[in-house]
Amino acid sequence: RLFYEPVTTPCGHTFCLKCLERCLDHNPKCPLCKEGLSECLAMRKYCKTVLMEELIARYLPEELTERRKIYEEEIAELSNLNKNVPIFVCTMAYPTVPCPLHIFEPCYRLMIRRCMETGTKQFGMCISDPVKGFADYGCILEIRNVEFFADGRSVVDSIGKRRFKVIQHSQRDGYNTADIEYIEDQKVQGQEYAALLVLHDSVYDQAYVWFNSLKQALKSRILSHFGPMPAKDPDPQANPNGPAWCWWVLAVLPLENRAQLPFLAMKSLKDRLNGIRRVLT
């Protein structure tokens, strides 16, 4: 392929920016001379090769246009949040709940970088499955901030956005992907809604009492990681994912991932509230 977005390393070697980044995912050294490039990894700043870029644009305009077209098609494909959505297989994640991540594997370095590059800043989180590789339900996470380190690792500050069901499991460049459809709670009306309000307020109060009964040291750890318990919702059906406090409580309850997963798949707020009540009782 033609050089695209050429950059030159401090040791004087020129690469396509994306090619160099892929190499540095595996080894923080120049692919040619093996000189350390830790500073580039920490700062994420590369020296753009302006002269080469100008020469390519002047003498190879048709090839450059074709190369740019390929790149734009790749970005458009990677930006699709319904098909081939990148999946991080790790922990349980919930809507509205913070999910900090330590990124060190090369495949996930690539995945996070692509999420940032496309501008979506979003990817799916699923727990592992011994048969399929990852579970059939998960949560979309949105990246709020990324802190990079000199050895290529990073810490990602993300938060849950939407629930989804996996339609098809797949892979791309070493990380998992999936075709997905989004899940929303089914709304109720009339007497069912009135009963739901009573149940909602009752379980909220029960959860509030439970949390405040914990030892101070444990409460402090929960608050530092997840933040304070969200307030009670005036309308528990206002958000398609249901009340934020429900997800906060599920995140802090001492449940195994397999016990948490059914709550993520539920489309009935009533069933979710009754499930939380059973755990708290």
C-alpha positions as CSV (number, residue, x, y, z in Angstrom):
1,R,0.0,0.0,0.0
2,L,1.0,3.6,-0.5
3,F,2.3,5.5,2.5
4,Y,-0.7,7.1,4.2
5,E,-0.2,9.7,7.0
6,P,3.6,9.1,7.0
7,V,5.4,9.8,10.3
8,T,9.1,9.6,11.2
9,T,10.4,8.2,14.4
10,P,13.1,9.9,16.5
11,C,15.6,7.3,15.1
12,G,14.8,8.5,11.6
13,H,12.6,5.8,10.1
14,T,9.4,6.5,8.3
15,F,6.1,4.5,8.5
16,C,2.4,4.9,8.0
17,L,1.0,6.1,11.3
18,K,-1.4,3.2,11.6
19,C,1.2,0.7,10.7
20,L,3.6,2.1,13.3
21,E,0.9,2.1,16.0
22,R,0.1,-1.6,15.3
23,C,3.8,-2.5,15.7
24,L,4.1,-0.6,18.9
25,D,1.0,-2.4,20.3
26,H,3.3,-5.5,20.5
27,N,6.8,-3.9,21.1
28,P,7.6,-0.4,22.2
29,K,10.6,-0.2,19.8
30,C,11.2,0.9,16.3
31,P,10.3,-2.0,13.9
32,L,13.6,-1.5,12.0
33,C,16.4,-0.5,14.4
34,K,14.8,-1.5,17.7
35,E,15.4,1.8,19.3
36,G,13.0,2.5,22.2
37,L,10.0,4.6,21.4
38,S,8.5,4.9,24.9
39,E,8.2,8.7,24.6
40,C,6.0,8.4,21.5
41,L,3.8,5.9,23.4
42,A,3.5,8.1,26.4
43,M,2.7,11.3,24.5
44,R,0.9,9.8,21.5
45,K,2.6,12.4,19.4
46,Y,4.4,11.5,16.2
47,C,6.5,13.6,13.8
48,K,4.5,14.1,10.6
49,T,6.6,13.6,7.5
50,V,5.4,16.7,5.6
51,L,7.8,16.5,2.6
52,M,6.8,12.9,1.8
53,E,3.2,13.7,2.2
54,E,3.6,16.6,-0.3
55,L,5.5,14.5,-2.8
56,I,2.9,11.8,-2.7
57,A,0.1,14.3,-3.2
58,R,1.9,15.9,-6.1
59,Y,3.2,12.9,-8.0
60,L,0.8,10.1,-7.0
61,P,-2.6,11.9,-6.7
62,E,-4.7,9.1,-8.1
63,E,-3.0,6.5,-5.8
64,L,-3.4,8.8,-2.9
65,T,-7.1,9.3,-3.6
66,E,-7.6,5.5,-3.8
67,R,-5.7,5.0,-0.6
68,R,-7.8,7.7,1.2
69,K,-11.0,6.1,-0.1
70,I,-9.9,2.7,1.4
71,Y,-9.1,4.4,4.7
72,E,-12.5,6.2,4.9
73,E,-14.3,3.0,4.1
74,E,-12.5,1.3,6.9
75,I,-13.4,4.1,9.3
76,A,-17.1,4.0,8.2
77,E,-17.2,0.2,8.9
78,L,-15.5,0.6,12.3
79,S,-18.0,3.3,13.2
80,N,-21.0,1.1,12.9
81,L,-22.5,0.4,16.4
82,N,-24.8,-2.4,15.2
83,K,-22.6,-4.6,13.1
84,N,-19.1,-5.9,14.0
85,V,-19.2,-3.9,17.3
86,P,-15.9,-4.3,19.2
87,I,-16.4,-6.4,22.3
88,F,-14.1,-6.3,25.4
89,V,-14.5,-9.6,27.2
90,C,-13.8,-9.0,30.8
91,T,-16.3,-7.9,33.5
92,M,-20.0,-7.1,34.0
93,A,-20.9,-3.6,33.0
94,Y,-24.2,-1.7,33.5
95,P,-25.8,1.4,32.1
96,T,-24.9,4.6,33.9
97,V,-22.2,2.8,36.1
98,P,-18.5,3.7,35.8
99,C,-16.2,1.0,34.5
100,P,-12.5,1.7,34.7
101,L,-10.3,-0.6,32.7
102,H,-6.5,-1.4,32.5
103,I,-5.6,-2.0,28.9
104,F,-2.4,-4.0,28.3
105,E,-3.1,-6.7,25.7
106,P,-2.2,-5.7,22.1
107,C,-5.6,-6.6,20.7
108,Y,-7.4,-4.3,23.1
109,R,-4.9,-1.5,22.6
110,L,-5.9,-1.6,18.9
111,M,-9.6,-1.8,19.8
112,I,-9.5,1.2,22.1
113,R,-7.4,3.3,19.7
114,R,-9.9,2.6,16.9
115,C,-12.8,3.6,19.1
116,M,-11.1,6.9,19.7
117,E,-10.1,7.4,16.1
118,T,-13.6,6.8,14.7
119,G,-15.1,9.3,17.2
120,T,-17.7,6.8,18.5
121,K,-15.6,6.3,21.7
122,Q,-17.9,3.3,22.3
123,F,-17.4,-0.5,22.5
124,G,-19.3,-3.4,24.0
125,M,-18.5,-5.2,27.3
126,C,-19.4,-8.8,27.9
127,I,-18.4,-11.5,30.4
128,S,-16.8,-14.6,29.1
129,D,-18.6,-17.7,28.1
130,P,-16.9,-21.1,28.0
131,V,-18.6,-22.2,24.8
132,K,-19.3,-19.0,22.7
133,G,-16.3,-17.0,23.9
134,F,-18.5,-14.2,25.4
135,A,-22.0,-13.9,26.7
136,D,-25.1,-13.2,24.6
137,Y,-25.9,-10.0,26.6
138,G,-23.7,-7.0,27.4
139,C,-23.5,-3.3,27.8
140,I,-22.1,-0.5,25.5
141,L,-19.4,1.5,27.3
142,E,-18.5,5.1,26.4
143,I,-14.9,6.2,26.8
144,R,-14.6,9.4,28.9
145,N,-10.9,9.6,29.2
146,V,-7.7,7.6,28.3
147,E,-4.4,7.9,30.2
148,F,-1.4,6.4,28.3
149,F,1.8,5.1,29.7
150,A,5.3,4.8,28.3
151,D,5.2,1.0,28.0
152,G,2.0,1.2,25.8
153,R,-0.5,0.3,28.6
154,S,-3.4,2.7,29.3
155,V,-6.1,3.3,31.8
156,V,-9.5,3.8,30.3
157,D,-12.3,5.7,32.2
158,S,-15.6,4.5,30.7
159,I,-19.2,4.5,31.7
160,G,-22.2,2.2,30.7
161,K,-24.6,3.5,28.1
162,R,-27.0,0.9,26.6
163,R,-27.7,-2.8,26.9
164,F,-27.6,-5.1,24.0
165,K,-28.2,-8.7,22.9
166,V,-25.6,-10.4,20.7
167,I,-27.0,-11.7,17.4
168,Q,-23.8,-13.0,16.0
169,H,-20.3,-13.6,17.5
170,S,-17.3,-12.8,15.4
171,Q,-13.7,-11.5,15.5
172,R,-11.6,-8.8,13.9
173,D,-7.8,-8.3,14.0
174,G,-7.5,-10.4,17.2
175,Y,-10.4,-9.0,19.3
176,N,-14.0,-10.1,19.5
177,T,-16.8,-8.4,17.6
178,A,-20.6,-8.9,17.4
179,D,-23.7,-7.9,15.5
180,I,-26.0,-6.6,18.2
181,E,-29.5,-5.3,18.8
182,Y,-30.2,-2.9,21.7
183,I,-32.5,-3.7,24.6
184,E,-35.1,-1.4,26.2
185,D,-37.5,-1.9,29.0
186,Q,-41.1,-2.5,28.1
187,K,-43.4,0.3,29.5
188,V,-46.6,-0.4,31.4
189,Q,-49.6,1.9,32.0
190,G,-52.7,2.3,34.2
191,Q,-52.9,0.1,37.3
192,E,-49.7,-1.7,36.3
193,Y,-47.8,1.6,36.4
194,A,-49.3,2.5,39.8
195,A,-48.2,-0.8,41.2
196,L,-44.8,-0.4,39.6
197,L,-44.3,3.0,41.4
198,V,-45.1,1.4,44.7
199,L,-42.7,-1.4,44.1
200,H,-40.0,1.0,42.8
201,D,-40.1,3.2,45.9
202,S,-40.2,0.2,48.3
203,V,-37.1,-1.5,46.7
204,Y,-35.3,1.8,46.6
205,D,-35.8,2.3,50.3
206,Q,-34.7,-1.2,51.0
207,A,-31.5,-0.8,49.0
208,Y,-30.8,2.5,50.7
209,V,-31.1,1.0,54.1
210,W,-28.9,-2.0,53.1
211,F,-26.2,0.2,51.8
212,N,-26.1,2.4,54.9
213,S,-25.9,-0.7,57.1
214,L,-22.5,-1.6,55.6
215,K,-19.3,-1.0,57.5
216,Q,-17.8,2.4,56.9
217,A,-14.6,1.0,55.3
218,L,-16.7,-1.0,52.7
219,K,-19.0,2.0,52.0
220,S,-15.9,4.2,51.4
221,R,-14.5,1.7,48.9
222,I,-17.8,1.5,47.0
223,L,-18.2,5.3,47.0
224,S,-14.7,5.8,45.6
225,H,-15.2,3.3,42.8
226,F,-18.9,3.7,41.9
227,G,-19.8,7.1,43.3
228,P,-22.9,7.8,45.5
229,M,-26.1,5.9,45.1
230,P,-28.3,7.7,42.4
231,A,-31.4,9.4,43.6
232,K,-34.9,7.9,43.3
233,D,-36.5,8.5,39.9
234,P,-39.8,10.4,39.8
235,D,-40.7,8.4,36.7
236,P,-39.0,5.0,36.8
237,Q,-39.8,4.5,33.1
238,A,-38.3,7.7,31.9
239,N,-35.1,6.0,30.8
240,P,-35.3,3.1,28.4
241,N,-32.8,1.2,30.6
242,G,-34.7,1.8,33.7
243,P,-33.6,3.8,36.9
244,A,-29.9,4.4,37.3
245,W,-30.0,3.4,41.0
246,C,-31.0,-0.1,40.1
247,W,-27.8,-0.6,38.1
248,W,-25.8,1.0,40.8
249,V,-27.2,-1.4,43.4
250,L,-26.6,-4.4,41.1
251,A,-23.0,-3.3,40.5
252,V,-22.2,-3.1,44.2
253,L,-24.1,-6.2,45.4
254,P,-21.8,-9.2,46.0
255,L,-23.1,-11.3,43.2
256,E,-21.2,-13.5,40.7
257,N,-21.2,-12.5,37.1
258,R,-23.5,-15.4,36.1
259,A,-26.1,-14.2,38.7
260,Q,-25.9,-10.7,37.4
261,L,-26.3,-11.5,33.7
262,P,-30.0,-12.2,33.8
263,F,-30.7,-8.7,35.2
264,L,-29.0,-7.2,32.1
265,A,-31.3,-9.2,29.8
266,M,-34.5,-8.3,31.5
267,K,-37.0,-6.1,29.6
268,S,-39.3,-5.9,32.6
269,L,-38.5,-3.3,35.3
270,K,-40.9,-5.1,37.6
271,D,-39.0,-8.3,37.3
272,R,-35.7,-6.5,37.8
273,L,-37.0,-4.8,41.0
274,N,-38.4,-8.1,42.4
275,G,-35.0,-9.7,41.7
276,I,-33.1,-7.0,43.6
277,R,-35.6,-7.4,46.4
278,R,-35.0,-11.1,46.6
279,V,-31.2,-10.5,46.8
280,L,-31.5,-7.9,49.5
281,T,-33.9,-9.9,51.6
